[in-house]
Amino acid sequence: MRASSMETPPVNRRWEALLPLALVGALGLWCAHNPMLRSGFAQIQWNVGDTRLVNYILEHSWQWLIGTPAHASYWDAPMFYPVKNVSAWTEVCLGAAPVYWLFRALGAQDDTAMQWWMLAVSLLNFLAAALWLSKLFAARPWAAAVGAYFFAFGSPRVNQIGHQQLLPHFWTPLAFYALLRALEEDPPGESRWLPKRGWWLTAAALCVALQLYAGFYLGWFLALVATLALPMSLVSKQLRASLWRLLSRRTVGLLVGGVLSGALLWPMMKHYSQAGKEMGMRSLEETMMMVPRITSWLYYGADNWTWGKWLPDRLLELPLEHEHRIGLGVVTLLLTVVGWWLGRKRPLVVLIAVVSLDLAALAMMYGATLTPWRFVWQYFPAGQAIRSVSRIAIMAQIPVAMSLTLVMNEVLTWPRRWLAGAVVLFAMVEQGQTSPSYDKLRSRAHVEAIVTAVKARENCEAFFFSPVLGPDKEYGYQTDALLAQARLGMPTVNGYSGHLPQNWFLVDPNIRSQNEEARISWMLGQWAGGWNLDPKRICWVKVPLSDSEEGTVTEFTAPKALQPGERATVVVRIKNTTKETWTQQAKFRLGTQAPQDSNSWGLTRVELAVPEVKPGEEARFEVPIVAPAQPGTYALGFRMLQEAVRWFGPFTPVENVVVAAPPPPAPTP
């Protein structure tokens, strides 16, 4: 009985270990993914651009796995048809794709599988970090869970949740854990040249390779950190001894790991290198816009629960400000310094602290043009492939996690630990964000409309999708087409990626007028001709898309012809079919379209004629227009909006008004 009790922990001991993971993990998932969870999976974080690109990449990997013919080559995703090696233009996400495959195999639709994938990889980040931190510091369960929280759910990562390729980071702490296991002492009688613990070094090398496949940015940053840390570690006698033990006692494991990880990475290096030669690398000027400023480390974004309302307006002027939301939190930074102090006698903690500060100094702009990062861009392998340098802040969550583990481990020994625990809890809430999200069913309806339209056509080699009077951004329509492609199994000329093919000028496929339809038709013909494709077999589907549930156009009366400078009145009536009252005070207005905010007719906005229009009532607008001075054909159309909030509801019909000078009077006989 005694031996059995020693081998199997009592039930209460198991709960002591599992309860912190369950509670802290649940809090982290809520803080990071609350828009999705609160909506009951009706909303998807973040937007219909990059989020759905990652969804498509994962879905492409699933279609490749199950043998769909259009997806037979993993590196040739069937977008931008018929261009090859398209998958190498962006992240491949293959190192985290099996998680997505699991949910697809269980029957989840692609968008729902994407939601579960996001939650699952966030949870894997948390659990892997907890495993590593528990081993590293022999930390108490609560301390390891708190440290893992800052790794998995820290503000820099949550602020990048719209770039879901930055979510899967669990291979990095697993690599660290494998290194710790490789450093353990061998039991007596173990073979010196082939010890079992040497295979942990093989596992660590494979984890690094898989991290590169899961997210290239995160794997590349890990390589940069290792390059800085390795020579610095030689300063410490203890760390030198650990390195020597790995080299001298784990030689076979190291060599096997190097060979296997090299073989695993070879296809990626080959295809990425080919893409770099064909598409070119990132320019230094483009990169410098996203090198952090010192203010970036104090910027959390307007959606941060704690500091979002207190941000100075000048921080919003950062170039591509959403990429500069890398702040960790004021209290979190203070606790990180405290953790470094508590670990000051641990060589590894000192090393990580020094490397972290060096890395921050290296990836920093000093003034308008001075940055040490230009040397990384110029000389470090694949440095010119890294565009958004500010994402390196995600790596800062590693030293923060280590420090907070040490702090929490210390706090748990204090008599008044509840007070210090409250400070740590505040730091955890400091990471919380309410990120943007989009309607899953609305997105799905767009995709299904495209699928239906393509299936109605015959003899299609590939398709190209154009929305008619679409209300959204152009990238949303490109990703609509990508997800439709995956469901159809038919290549598409549409595309969305980190690069664009040469001579592909179809970025905006939206048809807003006859002139734009003619423009798109010409460009599509040019693309087909450049690739020797039969234009008749590129099925161009034109699908009307609007949010008609938010209103109904009941009258639209417009002139068909005017003289230059002539005045006229357009009558528009729109029924309020929403549950919201439209008011003048809330700035509900009618705005010009074809294109949006067109000022061709002497105005861009029309106020409501009455103070409010309740649900079920109609808003009537008498729009005074002035014909353009130059003869030609001009599109005339309108749509409702709430100023500075959004456009919504259906578009009016678009009238192509002919503006022409009156014919000269007939000569007098």
C-alpha positions as CSV (number, residue, x, y, z in Angstrom):
1,M,0.0,0.0,0.0
2,R,2.8,2.4,0.8
3,A,4.5,1.9,-2.5
4,S,1.3,2.3,-4.4
5,S,0.5,5.6,-2.6
6,M,3.9,6.9,-3.4
7,E,3.5,6.1,-7.1
8,T,0.0,7.6,-7.5
9,P,-0.6,11.0,-5.9
10,P,-3.7,11.2,-3.8
11,V,-6.8,12.7,-5.4
12,N,-6.4,16.0,-3.5
13,R,-2.9,16.3,-4.8
14,R,-4.1,15.9,-8.4
15,W,-6.7,18.6,-7.9
16,E,-4.0,20.9,-6.4
17,A,-2.1,20.5,-9.7
18,L,-5.1,20.6,-12.1
19,L,-7.3,23.3,-10.5
20,P,-4.8,26.2,-11.1
21,L,-4.5,25.1,-14.7
22,A,-8.2,24.9,-15.2
23,L,-9.0,28.2,-13.6
24,V,-6.2,30.3,-15.0
25,G,-6.5,28.7,-18.4
26,A,-10.2,29.5,-18.5
27,L,-9.6,33.1,-17.5
28,G,-6.9,33.4,-20.2
29,L,-9.2,32.0,-22.9
30,W,-11.9,34.4,-21.9
31,C,-9.6,37.4,-21.9
32,A,-8.1,36.5,-25.3
33,H,-11.2,35.2,-27.1
34,N,-14.2,36.9,-25.3
35,P,-15.9,38.3,-28.5
36,M,-16.1,34.8,-29.9
37,L,-17.0,33.0,-26.7
38,R,-19.6,35.7,-25.6
39,S,-21.4,35.4,-29.0
40,G,-21.6,31.6,-28.7
41,F,-19.4,31.2,-31.8
42,A,-21.6,33.5,-33.9
43,Q,-18.6,35.9,-34.2
44,I,-15.1,35.2,-35.4
45,Q,-12.0,37.2,-34.4
46,W,-10.7,39.3,-36.1
47,N,-11.6,40.4,-39.7
48,V,-12.5,38.9,-43.0
49,G,-9.0,39.5,-44.4
50,D,-6.0,37.9,-42.7
51,T,-8.2,35.8,-40.4
52,R,-9.8,34.1,-43.4
53,L,-6.5,33.8,-45.2
54,V,-5.2,31.7,-42.3
55,N,-8.5,29.8,-42.4
56,Y,-8.0,29.1,-46.1
57,I,-4.3,28.1,-45.5
58,L,-5.5,25.5,-42.9
59,E,-8.4,24.4,-45.1
60,H,-6.0,24.0,-48.1
61,S,-3.8,21.7,-45.9
62,W,-6.9,19.7,-45.0
63,Q,-8.0,19.3,-48.7
64,W,-4.4,18.3,-49.5
65,L,-4.5,15.7,-46.7
66,I,-7.7,14.1,-47.9
67,G,-6.5,14.1,-51.6
68,T,-8.7,16.8,-53.2
69,P,-7.3,17.1,-56.8
70,A,-7.1,20.9,-56.9
71,H,-5.1,20.8,-53.7
72,A,-2.8,17.9,-54.7
73,S,0.4,20.1,-54.4
74,Y,0.8,21.6,-50.9
75,W,2.9,24.4,-52.2
76,D,0.6,25.3,-55.0
77,A,-2.6,26.5,-53.3
78,P,-5.2,27.0,-56.1
79,M,-5.5,30.8,-55.9
80,F,-4.1,33.4,-58.3
81,Y,-4.7,30.6,-60.9
82,P,-2.6,29.3,-62.6
83,V,0.5,30.7,-60.6
84,K,2.6,28.1,-58.8
85,N,4.4,28.1,-55.5
86,V,1.7,30.5,-54.1
87,S,1.7,28.8,-50.6
88,A,5.3,30.1,-50.2
89,W,4.2,33.7,-50.4
90,T,2.8,33.6,-46.8
91,E,2.8,31.4,-43.7
92,V,2.2,27.7,-44.2
93,C,0.9,26.9,-40.7
94,L,1.6,23.3,-41.3
95,G,3.1,22.8,-37.8
96,A,-0.3,23.6,-36.2
97,A,-2.5,22.3,-39.0
98,P,-3.1,18.8,-37.4
99,V,-5.2,20.6,-34.7
100,Y,-7.4,22.0,-37.4
101,W,-7.6,18.6,-39.1
102,L,-8.9,17.1,-35.9
103,F,-12.0,19.4,-35.9
104,R,-12.6,19.0,-39.6
105,A,-12.4,15.2,-39.1
106,L,-15.0,15.5,-36.4
107,G,-17.4,17.2,-38.8
108,A,-16.9,20.9,-38.1
109,Q,-17.4,23.3,-41.1
110,D,-14.3,25.2,-42.1
111,D,-15.1,28.4,-40.3
112,T,-16.2,26.6,-37.1
113,A,-13.1,24.5,-37.2
114,M,-11.1,27.7,-37.4
115,Q,-12.7,29.0,-34.2
116,W,-12.0,25.7,-32.4
117,W,-8.4,25.8,-33.7
118,M,-7.9,29.3,-32.3
119,L,-9.0,28.1,-28.9
120,A,-7.1,24.9,-29.0
121,V,-3.8,26.4,-30.0
122,S,-4.2,29.1,-27.3
123,L,-4.8,26.3,-24.8
124,L,-1.8,24.3,-26.1
125,N,0.4,27.4,-25.7
126,F,-0.7,27.7,-22.1
127,L,-0.3,24.0,-21.2
128,A,3.1,23.7,-22.9
129,A,4.4,26.8,-21.1
130,A,3.1,25.5,-17.7
131,L,4.9,22.2,-18.3
132,W,8.2,24.1,-19.1
133,L,8.0,26.6,-16.2
134,S,7.1,23.9,-13.7
135,K,10.2,21.9,-14.7
136,L,12.4,25.0,-15.0
137,F,11.8,26.4,-11.5
138,A,10.2,23.4,-9.7
139,A,7.3,25.9,-9.5
140,R,4.2,25.4,-7.5
141,P,1.1,24.7,-9.7
142,W,-0.4,28.2,-9.2
143,A,3.0,29.8,-10.0
144,A,3.5,27.8,-13.2
145,A,-0.1,28.5,-14.3
146,V,0.3,32.3,-13.7
147,G,3.5,32.3,-15.6
148,A,2.0,30.3,-18.5
149,Y,-0.9,32.8,-18.6
150,F,1.5,35.6,-19.5
151,F,3.1,33.5,-22.2
152,A,-0.1,32.3,-23.8
153,F,-2.5,35.3,-23.3
154,G,-0.1,38.3,-23.0
155,S,-1.2,41.6,-24.5
156,P,1.2,41.5,-27.5
157,R,-0.1,38.2,-28.6
158,V,-3.8,39.1,-28.1
159,N,-3.3,42.4,-30.0
160,Q,-2.0,40.3,-32.9
161,I,-4.9,37.8,-32.8
162,G,-6.0,39.1,-36.2
163,H,-2.8,37.5,-37.5
164,Q,-3.7,34.0,-36.4
165,Q,-0.4,32.6,-37.7
166,L,1.2,34.1,-34.6
167,L,-1.0,32.1,-32.3
168,P,0.6,28.6,-32.4
169,H,3.7,29.0,-30.2
170,F,3.5,25.8,-28.2
171,W,6.5,24.2,-29.9
172,T,8.9,26.8,-28.3
173,P,8.2,25.9,-24.7
174,L,8.2,22.3,-25.6
175,A,11.7,22.8,-27.1
176,F,12.7,24.4,-23.8
177,Y,11.3,21.6,-21.8
178,A,13.1,19.0,-24.0
179,L,16.4,20.9,-23.4
180,L,15.8,20.7,-19.6
181,R,15.2,17.0,-19.9
182,A,18.4,16.6,-22.0
183,L,20.4,18.3,-19.2
184,E,19.3,15.9,-16.5
185,E,22.0,13.6,-15.1
186,D,22.2,10.2,-16.6
187,P,21.4,7.3,-14.2
188,P,24.3,5.0,-13.2
189,G,25.3,2.5,-15.9
190,E,23.8,4.6,-18.8
191,S,25.8,4.4,-22.0
192,R,28.1,7.4,-22.3
193,W,27.8,7.7,-26.1
194,L,24.1,6.8,-26.5
195,P,22.3,7.9,-23.3
196,K,18.5,7.9,-23.5
197,R,18.3,11.5,-22.4
198,G,20.2,12.4,-25.6
199,W,17.0,11.8,-27.5
200,W,15.5,14.8,-25.7
201,L,17.9,16.9,-27.6
202,T,16.7,15.4,-30.8
203,A,13.1,16.2,-29.7
204,A,14.2,19.8,-29.0
205,A,15.6,20.2,-32.5
206,L,12.4,18.8,-34.1
207,C,10.3,21.2,-32.0
208,V,12.3,24.2,-33.4
209,A,11.6,22.9,-36.9
210,L,8.0,22.4,-36.2
211,Q,7.8,26.0,-34.7
212,L,9.0,27.3,-38.0
213,Y,6.3,25.4,-39.8
214,A,3.7,26.5,-37.4
215,G,4.6,30.2,-37.6
216,F,7.7,31.4,-39.5
217,Y,7.9,34.7,-37.7
218,L,7.9,32.9,-34.3
219,G,10.5,30.3,-35.4
220,W,12.7,33.0,-36.9
221,F,12.6,35.2,-33.8
222,L,13.5,32.1,-31.8
223,A,16.6,31.6,-34.0
224,L,17.5,35.2,-33.5
225,V,17.2,34.9,-29.7
226,A,19.3,31.8,-29.7
227,T,22.0,33.5,-31.7
228,L,22.2,36.3,-29.1
229,A,22.0,34.0,-26.1
230,L,24.6,31.4,-27.1
231,P,27.7,33.6,-26.9
232,M,26.4,35.4,-23.8
233,S,25.9,32.1,-22.0
234,L,29.6,31.4,-22.2
235,V,30.2,34.1,-19.6
236,S,28.6,32.0,-16.9
237,K,30.5,29.0,-15.6
238,Q,27.3,27.1,-14.9
239,L,25.8,27.7,-18.3
240,R,29.1,26.8,-20.0
241,A,29.1,23.5,-18.1
242,S,25.5,22.8,-19.3
243,L,26.5,23.5,-22.9
244,W,29.5,21.3,-22.6
245,R,27.3,18.5,-21.2
246,L,25.0,18.8,-24.2
247,L,27.9,18.7,-26.7
248,S,29.9,16.0,-25.0
249,R,27.2,13.6,-23.6
250,R,24.4,14.2,-26.1
251,T,26.4,14.2,-29.4
252,V,24.4,11.5,-31.1
253,G,21.0,13.1,-30.1
254,L,22.3,16.5,-31.3
255,L,23.4,15.1,-34.7
256,V,20.3,13.1,-35.3
257,G,18.2,16.1,-34.4
258,G,20.2,18.3,-36.7
259,V,19.8,15.9,-39.6
260,L,16.0,15.3,-39.0
261,S,15.1,18.9,-38.5
262,G,17.3,19.9,-41.6
263,A,15.4,17.3,-43.7
264,L,12.1,18.6,-42.4
265,L,12.9,22.2,-43.1
266,W,14.4,21.6,-46.6
267,P,11.1,21.8,-48.5
268,M,10.2,25.1,-46.7
269,M,13.7,26.6,-47.3
270,K,13.5,25.6,-51.0
271,H,10.1,27.0,-51.7
272,Y,10.6,30.2,-49.6
273,S,13.9,30.8,-51.4
274,Q,12.2,30.4,-54.8
275,A,9.5,32.8,-53.7
276,G,12.0,35.3,-52.5
277,K,13.8,35.3,-55.9
278,E,10.6,35.6,-57.8
279,M,8.7,38.1,-55.7
280,G,11.6,40.0,-54.1
281,M,12.3,40.6,-50.4
282,R,11.0,43.3,-48.0
283,S,12.6,46.7,-48.4
284,L,14.3,48.3,-45.5
285,E,12.0,51.4,-45.8
286,E,8.9,49.1,-45.5
287,T,10.4,47.3,-42.5
288,M,11.4,50.5,-40.7
289,M,7.7,51.5,-40.4
290,M,7.2,48.5,-38.2
291,V,10.3,48.7,-36.1
292,P,9.2,49.5,-32.5
293,R,9.6,53.0,-31.1
294,I,10.1,53.4,-27.4
295,T,6.5,54.5,-27.2
296,S,5.4,51.3,-28.8
297,W,6.3,49.4,-25.5
298,L,3.8,51.7,-23.7
299,Y,1.1,51.3,-26.2
300,Y,-1.7,48.7,-25.7
301,G,-4.3,49.7,-28.2
302,A,-7.7,51.4,-27.6
303,D,-9.4,48.0,-26.9
304,N,-7.2,47.3,-23.8
305,W,-9.5,46.8,-20.8
306,T,-7.2,48.6,-18.4
307,W,-5.3,51.4,-20.3
308,G,-7.3,51.7,-23.5
309,K,-9.1,54.9,-22.4
310,W,-6.0,56.6,-21.1
311,L,-3.9,56.5,-24.2
312,P,-2.4,59.8,-25.4
313,D,-3.7,60.7,-28.9
314,R,-0.1,61.0,-30.3
315,L,0.3,57.2,-29.9
316,L,-2.4,56.8,-32.5
317,E,-0.1,58.6,-35.0
318,L,2.4,55.7,-35.1
319,P,2.8,54.3,-38.6
320,L,0.6,51.2,-39.0
321,E,-0.3,51.7,-35.3
322,H,-2.0,48.3,-35.0
323,E,1.4,46.7,-35.4
324,H,2.8,48.9,-32.6
325,R,0.4,47.7,-29.9
326,I,3.1,45.8,-28.1
327,G,2.8,47.1,-24.5
328,L,2.8,44.5,-21.8
329,G,1.2,46.6,-19.1
330,V,2.6,49.0,-16.4
331,V,2.2,46.6,-13.5
332,T,3.3,43.7,-15.6
333,L,6.6,45.4,-16.4
334,L,7.2,46.2,-12.7
335,L,6.5,42.6,-11.7
336,T,8.9,41.5,-14.4
337,V,11.7,43.5,-12.9
338,V,10.8,42.1,-9.5
339,G,11.1,38.6,-10.9
340,W,14.5,39.4,-12.4
341,W,15.6,40.6,-8.9
342,L,14.3,37.4,-7.3
343,G,16.2,35.3,-9.9
344,R,19.3,37.4,-9.8
345,K,21.4,34.4,-8.5
346,R,20.1,32.1,-11.3
347,P,22.4,32.4,-14.3
348,L,19.7,31.5,-16.8
349,V,17.4,34.2,-15.4
350,V,20.2,36.8,-15.7
351,L,21.0,35.6,-19.2
352,I,17.3,35.9,-20.3
353,A,17.0,39.4,-18.8
354,V,20.2,40.6,-20.6
355,V,19.1,39.0,-23.9
356,S,15.6,40.6,-23.6
357,L,17.0,44.1,-23.0
358,D,19.5,43.6,-25.9
359,L,16.8,42.4,-28.2
360,A,14.6,45.4,-27.3
361,A,17.5,47.7,-28.0
362,L,18.3,46.0,-31.3
363,A,14.7,46.2,-32.5
364,M,14.2,49.9,-31.8
365,M,14.0,53.1,-33.8
366,Y,16.2,55.9,-32.5
367,G,14.9,59.0,-34.2
368,A,13.5,59.0,-37.8
369,T,16.0,56.7,-39.5
370,L,18.5,55.3,-37.0
371,T,18.0,51.7,-36.0
372,P,20.4,48.7,-35.3
373,W,17.8,46.5,-37.0
374,R,19.2,47.4,-40.4
375,F,22.2,45.1,-39.6
376,V,19.8,42.2,-38.8
377,W,17.9,43.0,-42.0
378,Q,21.1,43.0,-44.0
379,Y,23.1,40.1,-42.5
380,F,20.9,37.7,-40.5
381,P,19.6,34.8,-42.6
382,A,16.1,35.5,-44.0
383,G,16.2,38.9,-42.3
384,Q,14.8,40.6,-45.4
385,A,11.7,38.3,-45.2
386,I,10.6,39.9,-41.9
387,R,8.3,42.9,-42.5
388,S,6.7,43.5,-39.1
389,V,9.6,43.7,-36.7
390,S,7.3,44.8,-33.8
391,R,5.9,41.2,-33.6
392,I,9.1,40.4,-31.8
393,A,7.3,41.6,-28.7
394,I,5.6,38.2,-28.6
395,M,9.0,36.8,-27.7
396,A,9.1,39.2,-24.7
397,Q,6.3,37.1,-23.2
398,I,8.9,34.4,-22.5
399,P,11.0,36.4,-19.9
400,V,7.8,37.9,-18.5
401,A,6.4,34.4,-18.0
402,M,9.6,33.4,-16.2
403,S,9.6,36.4,-14.0
404,L,5.9,36.1,-13.0
405,T,6.5,32.5,-12.2
406,L,9.2,33.4,-9.8
407,V,7.1,36.3,-8.3
408,M,4.1,34.0,-7.8
409,N,6.3,31.3,-6.3
410,E,7.6,33.8,-3.8
411,V,4.2,35.3,-3.1
412,L,2.7,31.9,-2.2
413,T,5.1,31.8,0.8
414,W,4.0,35.1,2.3
415,P,1.5,35.3,5.2
416,R,-0.5,38.1,3.4
417,R,-0.2,36.5,0.0
418,W,-3.7,37.6,-0.9
419,L,-2.6,41.2,-1.2
420,A,0.3,40.4,-3.5
421,G,-1.9,38.0,-5.4
422,A,-4.4,40.8,-6.1
423,V,-1.5,42.8,-7.7
424,V,-0.6,39.8,-9.9
425,L,-4.3,39.3,-10.8
426,F,-4.5,43.0,-11.9
427,A,-1.4,42.3,-14.1
428,M,-3.3,39.4,-15.7
429,V,-6.4,41.5,-16.4
430,E,-4.0,44.1,-17.8
431,Q,-3.6,41.8,-20.8
432,G,-7.3,41.7,-21.6
433,Q,-8.6,43.1,-24.9
434,T,-11.9,43.2,-26.7
435,S,-10.8,42.6,-30.2
436,P,-12.9,43.2,-33.3
437,S,-14.9,40.3,-34.8
438,Y,-17.2,39.5,-37.7
439,D,-20.4,37.7,-38.3
440,K,-19.8,34.0,-39.2
441,L,-23.2,33.4,-40.7
442,R,-23.0,36.5,-42.9
443,S,-19.5,35.5,-44.1
444,R,-20.8,31.9,-44.7
445,A,-23.7,33.3,-46.7
446,H,-21.4,35.2,-49.0
447,V,-19.3,32.0,-49.6
448,E,-22.4,29.9,-50.3
449,A,-23.7,32.5,-52.8
450,I,-20.5,32.2,-54.7
451,V,-20.6,28.4,-54.6
452,T,-24.1,28.4,-56.0
453,A,-23.3,30.8,-58.8
454,V,-20.2,28.8,-59.9
455,K,-22.1,25.5,-59.8
456,A,-24.7,27.0,-62.2
457,R,-22.0,27.5,-64.8
458,E,-20.6,24.8,-67.2
459,N,-17.3,24.0,-68.6
460,C,-15.3,26.0,-66.0
461,E,-11.5,25.5,-65.7
462,A,-11.4,28.1,-63.0
463,F,-13.6,31.0,-61.7
464,F,-13.3,34.6,-60.8
465,F,-15.7,36.2,-58.4
466,S,-17.0,39.8,-58.4
467,P,-19.5,41.2,-56.0
468,V,-22.1,43.6,-57.4
469,L,-22.3,46.7,-55.3
470,G,-20.6,44.9,-52.4
471,P,-20.6,47.0,-49.1
472,D,-17.3,45.6,-47.7
473,K,-13.5,46.0,-48.2
474,E,-12.1,44.4,-51.3
475,Y,-9.9,41.9,-49.3
476,G,-13.1,40.4,-47.8
477,Y,-14.3,39.5,-51.3
478,Q,-11.0,37.9,-52.2
479,T,-11.2,35.7,-49.1
480,D,-14.9,34.9,-49.9
481,A,-13.6,33.5,-53.2
482,L,-10.8,31.5,-51.5
483,L,-13.2,29.8,-49.1
484,A,-15.6,29.1,-52.0
485,Q,-12.7,27.6,-53.9
486,A,-12.0,25.2,-51.1
487,R,-15.6,24.1,-51.0
488,L,-15.9,23.8,-54.8
489,G,-12.5,22.1,-55.4
490,M,-12.1,24.4,-58.4
491,P,-9.1,26.9,-58.8
492,T,-9.8,30.6,-58.6
493,V,-8.2,33.6,-60.2
494,N,-9.0,35.5,-57.0
495,G,-6.3,35.7,-54.4
496,Y,-5.1,37.3,-51.2
497,S,-1.6,36.9,-49.7
498,G,1.6,38.6,-48.6
499,H,2.6,39.2,-52.2
500,L,0.7,39.7,-55.5
501,P,1.6,38.1,-58.8
502,Q,3.1,40.2,-61.6
503,N,0.4,41.7,-63.9
504,W,-2.4,40.7,-61.6
505,F,-4.4,43.9,-61.2
506,L,-7.6,42.4,-59.8
507,V,-7.2,43.6,-56.2
508,D,-10.6,45.2,-56.1
509,P,-13.2,42.9,-57.8
510,N,-16.2,45.0,-56.8
511,I,-18.6,46.0,-59.6
512,R,-20.0,49.4,-58.7
513,S,-20.8,50.7,-62.2
514,Q,-20.7,49.7,-65.8
515,N,-17.4,51.4,-66.2
516,E,-15.9,49.3,-63.4
517,E,-17.4,46.2,-64.9
518,A,-15.7,46.9,-68.2
519,R,-12.4,47.6,-66.4
520,I,-12.5,44.3,-64.5
521,S,-13.4,42.5,-67.7
522,W,-10.5,43.9,-69.5
523,M,-8.0,43.1,-66.7
524,L,-9.4,39.5,-66.4
525,G,-8.9,39.1,-70.2
526,Q,-5.4,40.4,-69.9
527,W,-4.6,37.9,-67.2
528,A,-6.0,35.0,-69.1
529,G,-4.1,36.0,-72.2
530,G,-0.9,36.3,-70.4
531,W,-1.2,32.7,-69.2
532,N,-2.6,31.4,-72.5
533,L,-5.9,30.5,-70.8
534,D,-9.2,30.3,-72.6
535,P,-11.2,33.3,-71.3
536,K,-14.4,31.4,-71.9
537,R,-13.4,28.8,-69.4
538,I,-12.6,31.3,-66.7
539,C,-16.1,31.6,-65.3
540,W,-16.7,35.1,-64.1
541,V,-19.5,35.0,-61.5
542,K,-21.1,38.3,-60.5
543,V,-23.0,38.0,-57.3
544,P,-25.1,40.8,-55.7
545,L,-24.2,41.2,-52.1
546,S,-25.8,43.6,-49.6
547,D,-27.2,43.7,-46.0
548,S,-30.8,44.0,-47.1
549,E,-32.0,42.9,-43.7
550,E,-31.0,46.4,-42.4
551,G,-33.4,48.3,-44.7
552,T,-35.4,48.1,-47.9
553,V,-35.3,50.6,-50.8
554,T,-38.9,51.3,-51.7
555,E,-38.4,54.2,-54.1
556,F,-35.6,55.5,-56.2
557,T,-36.4,58.2,-58.9
558,A,-33.5,59.6,-60.8
559,P,-33.1,61.4,-64.1
560,K,-31.5,59.5,-67.0
561,A,-30.0,62.5,-68.7
562,L,-29.0,66.0,-67.7
563,Q,-27.1,68.9,-69.2
564,P,-23.8,70.0,-67.6
565,G,-24.5,72.0,-64.5
566,E,-28.3,71.3,-64.6
567,R,-30.0,70.9,-61.2
568,A,-32.5,68.1,-60.4
569,T,-34.1,66.3,-57.5
570,V,-33.6,62.6,-56.8
571,V,-36.3,60.9,-54.6
572,V,-35.1,58.1,-52.3
573,R,-37.3,56.2,-49.8
574,I,-35.9,53.5,-47.5
575,K,-37.9,51.5,-45.0
576,N,-36.3,51.0,-41.6
577,T,-36.4,47.2,-41.2
578,T,-33.9,47.2,-38.3
579,K,-34.7,47.2,-34.6
580,E,-32.9,50.6,-34.2
581,T,-34.4,54.1,-34.5
582,W,-32.6,56.3,-37.0
583,T,-32.1,59.8,-35.6
584,Q,-30.6,63.1,-36.8
585,Q,-28.8,63.3,-33.5
586,A,-27.1,60.0,-34.0
587,K,-26.0,61.1,-37.5
588,F,-28.0,58.6,-39.6
589,R,-27.7,59.9,-43.1
590,L,-27.9,59.0,-46.8
591,G,-24.6,58.9,-48.5
592,T,-23.5,58.8,-52.1
593,Q,-22.1,55.6,-53.7
594,A,-20.8,54.4,-57.0
595,P,-18.1,54.9,-55.8
596,Q,-18.5,55.5,-52.1
597,D,-18.5,59.2,-51.1
598,S,-18.7,60.2,-54.7
599,N,-18.9,64.0,-55.0
600,S,-19.7,64.1,-58.7
601,W,-23.2,65.4,-57.9
602,G,-22.4,68.4,-55.7
603,L,-22.9,66.6,-52.3
604,T,-21.9,63.5,-50.4
605,R,-24.5,63.4,-47.5
606,V,-28.2,64.0,-47.1
607,E,-29.7,64.6,-43.6
608,L,-32.9,62.9,-42.5
609,A,-35.9,65.0,-43.2
610,V,-37.4,64.3,-39.8
611,P,-35.8,64.0,-36.3
612,E,-36.2,60.2,-36.2
613,V,-37.3,57.2,-38.2
614,K,-38.6,54.4,-36.1
615,P,-38.5,50.7,-37.0
616,G,-41.1,50.0,-39.7
617,E,-41.2,53.6,-40.8
618,E,-39.8,55.0,-44.1
619,A,-37.2,57.7,-44.5
620,R,-37.9,59.9,-47.5
621,F,-35.0,62.0,-49.0
622,E,-35.3,64.6,-51.7
623,V,-31.8,64.9,-52.9
624,P,-30.8,68.1,-54.7
625,I,-28.1,67.2,-57.3
626,V,-26.1,69.3,-59.7
627,A,-24.8,67.6,-62.9
628,P,-21.1,67.6,-63.5
629,A,-19.7,70.3,-65.7
630,Q,-17.9,67.9,-68.1
631,P,-20.0,65.8,-70.4
632,G,-19.9,62.0,-69.9
633,T,-21.8,59.1,-68.2
634,Y,-21.8,59.3,-64.4
635,A,-23.0,56.7,-61.9
636,L,-25.6,57.9,-59.3
637,G,-26.4,55.8,-56.3
638,F,-27.0,56.0,-52.5
639,R,-26.8,54.0,-49.3
640,M,-27.6,54.6,-45.6
641,L,-24.8,55.2,-43.0
642,Q,-24.3,56.2,-39.5
643,E,-21.5,58.8,-39.7
644,A,-18.2,57.7,-38.3
645,V,-19.7,54.3,-37.4
646,R,-20.6,52.3,-40.6
647,W,-22.4,52.0,-43.8
648,F,-25.3,49.6,-43.7
649,G,-28.4,48.3,-45.5
650,P,-29.0,47.9,-49.3
651,F,-27.7,50.1,-52.1
652,T,-30.2,52.0,-54.2
653,P,-30.1,51.0,-57.9
654,V,-27.3,52.7,-59.7
655,E,-28.4,55.0,-62.5
656,N,-25.9,55.8,-65.2
657,V,-26.9,59.4,-66.0
658,V,-25.8,60.8,-69.4
659,V,-24.5,64.3,-69.0
660,A,-24.4,66.0,-72.4
661,A,-24.6,69.5,-73.7
662,P,-27.7,70.3,-75.6
663,P,-27.4,70.0,-79.4
664,P,-26.7,73.3,-81.2
665,P,-29.8,75.0,-82.5
666,A,-30.6,74.2,-86.1
667,P,-29.4,76.9,-88.5
668,T,-31.9,79.5,-89.6
669,P,-33.0,78.9,-93.2
